Amino acid sequence: MIEATNLAYRIEKDSMGERQIPETAYYGIQTLRATENFPISGIKPLPTYIDACVLIKKATAIANSELGCIPQEIANAIVQAADEVLAGALRDQFVVDIYQAGAGTSHHMNVNEVLANRALEIIGDSKGNYQKISPNDHVNYGQSTNDVIPTAIRIGGLLAIGKTLNPALASAIATLTTKADEFQDIIKSGRTHLQDAVPVRLGDTFGAWAQILSEHQQRIQTAATDLTKLGLGGSAAGTGMNTHPQYRQRVAEILAQLINQPLQPAPNMMAAMQSMAPFVNVSSAIRNLAQDCVKISHDLRLMDSGPKTGFKEIQLPPVQPGSSIMPGKYNPVMAEMTSMVCFQVMGYDSAIALAAQAGQLELNVMMPLIAYNLIHSIEILGNTLSALTRQCILGITANSDRCLAYAEGSLALVTALNPHIGYLNAANVAKESLATGKSLRQIVLEQQLMSEEQLAKVLDLEKMSTVNG
């Protein structure tokens, strides 16, 4: 609940009655009621989600003025108010908890009221004088929560991907590719089932990670195309009631220009308003990326484990002391943080899936949860990849001697002997090596299974670790 500390109030009225609103507030009576009804988490709407909603209001004001639906002076004031918010003003006025009235009406009216009251000031009038500029009749002309909120989720998702996740992925891919080149001549033991496997090159490990992230970036971009089809203009139920016939096309064109995305009206407004499938699709792609990021972060921790009792094939840059009791200890904190964020993203995805199937008839009332979880997932995963790249991957160094020692000591080198002495003979050689401590080379020569010259060619680590094709 919002506690007013200013003794000056204005009186606002809605269909339920009158309430006092702090004179300094730009939100109005419907926002006040929502803050009283939903003191749930203290979490306020994400800045990107606010941007998305305000961009919609700017575009709709322009479209409706062009089409003669609202006066030009009022549209200009709404657009100016929207631009001020987009530039960072009045951000403390968006106050409704993210867990709120179904479909997002409370947040939607918070946006309408803030823009209306600021627009009133712009034309020289007083906040709350909604006869001049109304949150419902002007800022919200031709709109409904039911088409604005799913559109805001689409716009918010596109903004978050473009501003946060795509740059983070591009930086991570480029840095991993650079490390792949830097480490290409370093041979290490491969491991499968956490057991010794055939030798690989450290550079190829980093190159594989770069490829994995690149493919995820493509999957996310493909999924994001679903977000470019807008149900804006469907109004309350998808029929377009109270909208100009040209409105849906024009508002999509204006929004497309504002965010530089190929937006277009959805082929079926009712479908676009009812189905949350586009958000599930994008969330699934984000979750998929998170799962591989967990795998990469765990690999980094294993390869840096030690320093005396672990692999220690690489050194992650120490960024902070790792223990309150053990001096000189440094932990792989950036990789650990990455896993925690990814687990949260997976949890958000599960909540989105549950919310998406919970709609009935012409509306899904769980959209506020979907909006927060989807945009937040995109942004925290993007921020995580940026931090991991900057604070960890960029500064990784290789312990080439240790890598080579593991590669040379691996029993899995016996795999290269299979074509020459047969699987069973090779297995016996491995068993004897493990039991006696003798090298594979020594046992093969003692048993006269191969000549020394043949063996040198077969156990060539450089050749064994080169990727074919």
C-alpha positions in Angstrom: 0.0 0.0 0.0 1.3 3.5 -0.9 1.7 5.7 2.2 1.1 9.4 1.4 3.6 11.7 3.2 2.4 14.9 1.5 -0.6 16.6 3.1 -1.8 18.0 -0.2 -4.4 15.8 -2.0 -6.6 15.9 -4.9 -9.9 14.0 -5.2 -10.4 11.5 -8.0 -13.4 9.5 -8.8 -14.0 6.2 -10.6 -17.0 3.9 -11.0 -16.6 2.7 -7.4 -16.4 6.1 -5.7 -14.0 8.9 -4.7 -10.5 8.7 -3.1 -7.8 11.1 -2.1 -4.7 11.0 -4.2 -1.4 12.7 -3.1 -1.1 15.8 -5.2 2.4 15.0 -6.2 1.4 11.6 -7.6 1.0 11.1 -11.3 -0.8 7.8 -10.9 -4.5 7.9 -10.2 -7.4 6.3 -8.3 -7.3 3.0 -10.1 -3.6 2.6 -9.4 -4.2 3.5 -5.8 -6.8 0.8 -5.4 -4.4 -1.8 -7.0 -1.6 -0.9 -4.6 -4.0 -1.5 -1.7 -5.3 -4.8 -3.2 -1.9 -6.3 -4.1 0.8 -5.8 -1.4 2.4 -9.1 -2.5 6.0 -9.0 -3.4 7.2 -5.4 -3.5 8.5 -6.1 -7.0 7.6 -3.3 -9.4 7.3 -3.6 -13.2 10.5 -4.0 -15.2 11.8 -0.9 -16.9 11.7 -2.7 -20.3 8.0 -3.6 -19.7 7.2 0.0 -18.9 9.0 1.1 -22.1 6.9 -1.4 -24.1 3.6 -0.2 -22.6 4.6 3.5 -23.1 5.7 2.9 -26.7 2.3 1.4 -27.4 0.6 4.4 -25.9 2.7 6.7 -28.0 2.0 4.8 -31.2 -1.8 4.6 -30.5 -2.0 8.3 -29.8 -0.3 9.1 -33.1 -2.5 6.6 -35.0 -5.7 7.8 -33.4 -4.9 11.5 -34.0 -4.1 10.7 -37.7 -7.4 8.9 -38.0 -9.3 11.7 -36.4 -10.3 9.7 -33.3 -8.7 12.0 -30.7 -7.8 15.7 -31.0 -4.3 16.5 -32.2 -3.6 18.7 -29.2 -4.4 15.9 -26.8 -2.4 13.4 -28.9 0.6 15.7 -28.9 0.5 16.0 -25.1 0.3 12.2 -24.7 3.2 11.7 -27.1 5.3 14.3 -25.2 4.5 12.6 -21.9 5.4 9.2 -23.4 8.7 10.6 -24.6 9.5 11.9 -21.2 8.9 8.6 -19.6 10.9 6.8 -22.2 13.7 9.2 -21.5 13.6 8.2 -17.8 11.1 10.5 -16.2 8.4 9.5 -13.7 9.7 6.0 -13.3 8.8 6.0 -9.6 5.2 6.4 -10.5 4.8 2.9 -11.9 4.0 1.2 -8.6 1.7 -1.8 -9.0 3.1 -5.1 -7.8 3.8 -7.6 -10.6 1.3 -10.0 -9.0 -1.9 -8.2 -9.6 -5.3 -8.2 -11.3 -5.7 -10.8 -14.0 -4.7 -9.8 -17.5 -2.7 -6.8 -16.2 -5.5 -4.2 -16.0 -3.9 -2.6 -12.9 -0.5 -2.0 -14.5 -2.2 -0.9 -17.7 -4.3 1.7 -15.9 -1.2 2.8 -14.0 0.4 3.6 -17.4 -2.8 5.3 -18.7 -3.1 7.5 -15.5 0.6 8.6 -15.4 0.5 9.6 -19.1 -2.8 11.4 -18.7 -1.8 13.4 -15.7 1.5 14.4 -17.2 -0.2 15.3 -20.5 -2.6 17.5 -18.5 0.3 19.4 -17.0 1.8 19.8 -20.5 -1.4 21.5 -21.7 -1.4 23.7 -18.6 -4.1 21.9 -16.7 -4.2 20.2 -13.3 -3.6 16.5 -12.6 -6.8 14.6 -12.2 -8.9 16.8 -14.5 -9.8 13.9 -16.7 -12.5 15.8 -18.5 -9.7 17.4 -20.5 -7.5 14.3 -21.0 -8.8 11.0 -19.7 -6.8 7.9 -19.0 -9.6 5.8 -20.5 -11.1 8.0 -23.2 -8.0 9.4 -24.7 -4.8 7.6 -23.6 -6.6 4.3 -24.0 -8.8 5.2 -26.9 -9.6 2.1 -29.0 -7.7 -0.2 -26.7 -8.2 -2.8 -24.0 -6.0 -4.4 -21.5 -6.7 -7.6 -23.4 -4.9 -6.4 -26.6 -2.4 -4.0 -25.0 -0.8 -6.3 -22.5 -0.1 -9.2 -25.0 1.3 -6.6 -27.3 3.5 -5.2 -24.6 4.9 -8.6 -23.8 5.8 -9.0 -27.5 7.4 -5.5 -27.6 9.2 -6.0 -24.3 10.5 -9.4 -25.4 11.9 -7.9 -28.6 13.4 -5.0 -26.8 15.1 -7.2 -24.2 16.5 -9.6 -26.8 17.8 -6.7 -29.0 19.3 -4.6 -26.2 20.5 -7.2 -23.7 20.6 -10.8 -24.9 21.8 -10.5 -28.5 24.8 -8.2 -27.6 25.7 -10.5 -24.8 25.6 -13.6 -27.0 27.6 -11.9 -29.7 30.3 -10.9 -27.2 30.5 -14.4 -25.6 30.7 -16.1 -29.0 33.5 -13.7 -30.2 35.4 -14.2 -27.0 35.1 -18.0 -27.0 36.2 -18.0 -30.6 39.3 -15.9 -29.8 40.1 -18.3 -26.9 39.7 -21.2 -29.3 42.4 -19.8 -31.5 44.6 -19.0 -28.6 44.4 -22.5 -27.1 44.4 -24.5 -30.4 47.9 -26.0 -29.9 47.2 -27.2 -26.4 46.4 -31.0 -26.1 44.4 -32.3 -23.2 42.7 -35.4 -22.1 39.1 -35.8 -23.2 36.6 -37.1 -20.6 33.4 -39.0 -21.1 31.4 -40.2 -18.1 34.0 -38.2 -16.1 36.4 -40.9 -17.0 39.5 -40.7 -19.3 38.8 -40.4 -23.0 40.8 -39.8 -26.1 42.9 -36.6 -26.4 41.3 -33.4 -27.6 42.5 -29.8 -28.1 41.7 -27.2 -25.6 41.0 -24.8 -28.4 38.4 -27.2 -29.9 36.6 -27.2 -26.5 36.2 -23.5 -26.5 35.3 -23.5 -30.2 32.5 -26.0 -29.5 31.1 -23.7 -26.8 31.1 -20.8 -29.3 29.2 -22.9 -31.8 26.7 -24.0 -29.2 25.9 -20.4 -28.3 25.8 -19.4 -31.9 23.1 -22.0 -32.6 21.2 -20.9 -29.6 21.2 -17.3 -30.9 19.7 -18.5 -34.2 17.0 -20.5 -32.4 16.1 -17.5 -30.3 15.9 -15.2 -33.3 13.7 -17.7 -35.1 11.4 -18.0 -32.0 11.3 -14.2 -31.7 9.7 -13.8 -35.1 6.5 -15.0 -33.4 6.6 -11.7 -31.3 6.3 -9.5 -34.4 2.6 -10.4 -35.1 0.5 -8.0 -33.0 -3.0 -8.4 -31.7 -3.2 -4.7 -31.0 -6.5 -3.5 -32.5 -8.4 -6.5 -31.3 -9.8 -4.4 -28.5 -11.6 -6.4 -25.8 -12.2 -9.7 -27.4 -10.6 -9.6 -30.8 -13.4 -8.1 -32.8 -11.9 -4.6 -32.9 -14.9 -2.9 -31.2 -14.4 0.9 -30.9 -11.4 1.0 -33.2 -11.1 2.8 -36.6 -11.0 0.3 -39.5 -7.4 1.5 -40.4 -6.2 1.6 -36.8 -4.6 -1.9 -36.5 -2.5 -1.5 -39.6 -1.4 2.0 -38.9 -0.5 1.4 -35.2 1.6 -1.6 -36.2 3.4 0.5 -38.8 4.1 3.2 -36.2 5.3 0.8 -33.6 7.5 -0.9 -36.2 9.2 2.4 -36.8 9.6 3.2 -33.1 11.4 0.0 -32.3 12.9 -0.8 -35.7 11.3 -4.2 -36.0 9.2 -5.8 -38.8 5.9 -5.6 -36.9 2.5 -6.4 -38.5 -1.0 -7.1 -37.4 -1.7 -10.7 -36.6 -3.8 -12.5 -39.2 -6.3 -13.4 -36.5 -6.8 -10.9 -33.7 -8.7 -13.3 -31.5 -6.0 -15.9 -31.8 -3.3 -13.4 -31.0 -5.0 -12.3 -27.8 -6.0 -15.8 -26.5 -2.9 -17.9 -27.2 0.3 -17.4 -25.2 2.2 -19.8 -27.6 4.6 -17.1 -28.9 5.7 -16.4 -25.3 6.1 -20.1 -24.5 8.1 -20.6 -27.7 10.5 -17.8 -26.9 10.7 -18.8 -23.2 11.6 -22.4 -24.3 14.4 -21.1 -26.5 15.7 -19.1 -23.6 15.5 -22.1 -21.3 17.3 -24.2 -23.9 20.2 -21.6 -23.9 20.2 -21.6 -20.1 20.6 -25.4 -20.0 23.7 -25.3 -22.1 25.1 -22.3 -20.2 24.8 -24.5 -17.0 26.8 -27.2 -18.8 29.5 -24.7 -19.9 29.7 -23.1 -16.4 30.1 -26.6 -14.8 32.8 -27.5 -17.3 34.7 -24.3 -16.5 34.5 -25.1 -12.8 35.7 -28.7 -13.3 38.6 -27.7 -15.6 39.7 -25.0 -13.0 39.2 -27.3 -10.0 42.1 -27.5 -7.6 44.6 -26.0 -7.5 46.3 -29.0 -6.0 43.7 -31.7 -5.9 41.6 -31.0 -9.0 42.1 -30.8 -12.8 43.6 -27.3 -12.9 43.8 -27.5 -16.7 42.8 -23.8 -16.9 42.9 -20.8 -14.6 39.8 -18.7 -14.3 40.6 -15.1 -13.3 40.2 -14.6 -9.5 37.8 -11.8 -9.0 37.3 -11.8 -5.2 38.4 -13.7 -2.1 36.7 -17.1 -1.9 36.5 -17.9 1.7 35.9 -16.1 5.1 38.2 -18.7 6.8 40.7 -20.1 4.3 43.3 -17.4 3.2 44.3 -17.4 -0.4 41.3 -19.3 -1.6 39.6 -18.2 -4.9 36.4 -19.7 -6.1 34.9 -19.8 -9.7 32.2 -17.4 -8.6 31.3 -16.1 -12.1 30.6 -19.7 -13.2 28.6 -20.4 -10.0 26.5 -17.3 -10.5 25.8 -18.3 -14.1 24.3 -21.6 -13.0 22.1 -20.0 -10.4 20.7 -17.5 -12.9 20.1 -20.3 -15.4 18.2 -22.4 -12.8 16.0 -19.3 -12.1 15.4 -19.0 -15.9 14.3 -22.6 -16.0 11.9 -22.0 -13.1 10.5 -19.0 -14.9 9.9 -21.1 -18.0 8.0 -23.6 -16.0 5.8 -20.9 -14.6 5.2 -19.4 -18.0 4.1 -22.8 -19.3 1.6 -23.2 -16.5 0.3 -19.7 -16.9 0.0 -20.1 -20.7 -2.4 -23.0 -20.4 -4.5 -21.4 -17.8 -6.6 -19.1 -20.1 -10.3 -19.4 -20.6 -12.4 -18.5 -23.6 -11.4 -15.1 -25.0 -8.6 -14.2 -22.5 -5.7 -15.5 -20.6 -5.7 -13.7 -17.3 -2.2 -14.9 -16.3 -0.4 -12.4 -18.5 1.2 -10.3 -15.8 3.2 -13.4 -14.6 4.2 -14.2 -18.2 5.2 -10.6 -18.8 7.5 -10.4 -15.8 9.0 -13.9 -16.2 9.7 -13.7 -19.9 11.3 -10.3 -20.0 13.2 -10.9 -16.7 14.5 -14.2 -18.0 15.9 -12.6 -21.2 17.5 -9.7 -19.3 19.1 -11.6 -16.4 20.5 -14.3 -18.8 21.8 -11.6 -21.1 23.4 -9.7 -18.1 24.8 -13.0 -16.9 26.5 -13.8 -20.2 27.9 -10.3 -20.3 29.4 -10.6 -16.8 30.7 -14.2 -17.4 32.4 -13.1 -20.6 33.9 -9.9 -19.1 34.9 -11.2 -15.7 35.7 -14.8 -16.5 36.1 -16.1 -20.1 38.2 -13.1 -21.3 40.8 -13.7 -18.7 41.1 -17.5 -18.8 44.6 -18.9 -19.1 45.7 -22.4 -19.9 48.0 -24.7 -17.9 49.4 -26.4 -21.0 51.9 -28.7 -19.1 49.2 -30.1 -16.9 46.9 -30.6 -19.9 49.6 -32.5 -21.8 50.4 -34.6 -18.8 46.8 -35.7 -18.4 46.7 -36.5 -22.2 49.8 -38.6 -22.1 48.8 -40.5 -19.0 45.3 -41.3 -20.2 44.4 -45.0 -20.5 42.0 -43.9 -23.3 45.0 -43.7 -25.6 44.6 -47.4 -26.0 41.6 -46.6 -28.2 44.0 -45.8 -31.0 45.4 -49.3 -30.8 42.1 -51.0 -31.7 42.6 -51.1 -35.5 46.1 -52.5 -35.1 45.9 -55.1 -32.3 42.2 -55.6 -31.8 39.7 -54.6 -29.1 40.4 -57.5 -26.7 44.2 -57.1 -26.9 43.8 -53.4 -26.4 41.6 -54.0 -23.4 44.1 -56.4 -21.8 46.9 -53.8 -22.4 44.8 -51.2 -20.6 44.1 -53.5 -17.6 47.8 -54.4 -17.3 48.8 -50.7 -17.4 46.3 -49.9 -14.7 47.4 -52.8 -12.5 51.2 -52.4 -12.9 51.6 -48.7 -13.6 53.5 -49.5 -16.8 52.8 -47.3 -19.8 50.8 -48.5 -22.7 53.8 -48.1 -24.9 55.9 -50.3 -22.7 53.4 -53.1 -22.5 52.7 -53.2 -26.3 56.4 -53.4 -27.0 57.0 -56.1 -24.3 54.2 -58.2 -25.8 55.5 -57.6 -29.3 52.0 -56.5 -30.4 53.5 -53.7 -32.6 56.8 -52.4 -33.7 58.3 -49.3 -32.0 58.0 -47.4 -35.3 54.3 -48.4 -35.8 53.5 -47.5 -32.2 55.1 -44.0 -32.5 52.8 -43.3 -35.4 49.7 -44.6 -33.8 50.2 -42.8 -30.4 50.9 -39.4 -32.0 48.9 -37.1 -29.8 49.0 -34.3 -32.3 47.3 -36.4 -34.9 44.9 -38.1 -32.5 43.6 -34.7 -31.2 43.1 -33.2 -34.7 39.4 -32.9 -35.6 38.7 -34.9 -38.8 36.8 -33.1 -41.6 
